[in-house]
Amino acid sequence: MDEHNRSAERPPAGTPDAADDALSRVGEGAGRRPVYRLFGREFPKPGSRRARLALGAALSVLGVFGFLPVLGFWMIPLGLFILSHELHPLRRIRRRLAVRRGRKRSGTARN
């Protein structure tokens, strides 16, 4: 059988392979809402860019008042993380850190 014909076949419903195949197709298509991936979990992004910028800025600014009840210093990195998906300079830093962490985990050195 050709390789392209094998990809067209689907395992019978109810088998473990069918469940794995269905999970792999979840992200396909334009109907899926964008998400933030943080610590292995996914959180939906707010719909508009203005809302994301306002949320990130509010978390960062209110995090400065972390000594007050309810607010916390944890809000600063979370706000910067949200802003890093919208602002180019922060995005570059976030991606560098992700690459560095990936290299550290895999044990490969930078050439």
N, C-alpha and C positions, 0 to 999 in steps of 0.2 A: 504494500500500500504506500502511496506517496505521502510525504510529510504533510502537505496541505490538506489531504483528505482526512488524515487522522485528527487534525484540529477541528474539523467540522463535526466529528462524532461526539456525542455526549453520552456519559455513562447513564445506565438506567436509574430512574428516580428511586430514592430510598437507600442507595448504596453510599458508603462513606466517601467514595470518589465524587459522587454527585454533589454532596454537601461542600466538599473542597472546591469543586468547579464553580458552584454558585457563589461561594465567598470570594473567589478570585475575580468574578465579574461584577462585584458590588461597586467598585470604583469606576467602572466603565461608563461612558456616556456623559452628556453635559448636564444631566438632571441632578447630579450630586452636588450638594452645597460645599463650598470650601471650608476647610477646618484648620485649626491650630493643632499641631502635634506636640505634646509636652509630656515628658516622662512616660511615654508609651500609651498615652490616652489621647483621644481626639475631642476637641471642643469646637462647636460651630462658630464661624466668624460672623460678626454682625454684617448685615446686608450692605450698608453703604460705607464708603471710605471715610466720610466725615464722622460717622459713628465710631469707627475703629480708631481714628485719630483722637477723638474726644475721650474715648475709653482709656486709651494708652496714656494720654496726657493727664487725665484725672487720677489714674492709679499712681503715676509717677509723682505728681504734685502732692497728693494726699498721703503718700507713703512717707514723705518728709515728716509728717506729724505722727509717726509711728509710736511715739511715747504715749499718745492718748489712747483711751479705751476704744475698742472696735477697730480702729485703724492699726496698721502694722507696717513695719519696715519691709515685710514680704511684698508689699504693693509696688515698691520701686522696681525690682527686677521683672515682675510680671508686666508692669506698664511698659518697660523698655523692650520686653519680648514682643508685646503687641505692636509697639511702634516700629520694631525692627522689620516687620513684614510690610510696612508702608513707606519707610524712609530709607533711601539708598545708603547713606553712610552707616546707619545702624545695621542694615541688612548685610553689608559687607563684613562687619565685625562678627555678627552672628554666624555667618557661613564659615569664616575663618576658624572660629571656635569649634564649630561642628566638625570641620575637617581635622583639626588638631586632636579633638577627642576621639574621632574614628581611627586616626593613625595610632594613637596611644593604646586603644583597645585591641587593635589588630597586631600591634607590635612592629609595624613597619616604620622605618626611619625615612626622613625627608632627604632626598638626594640633592 
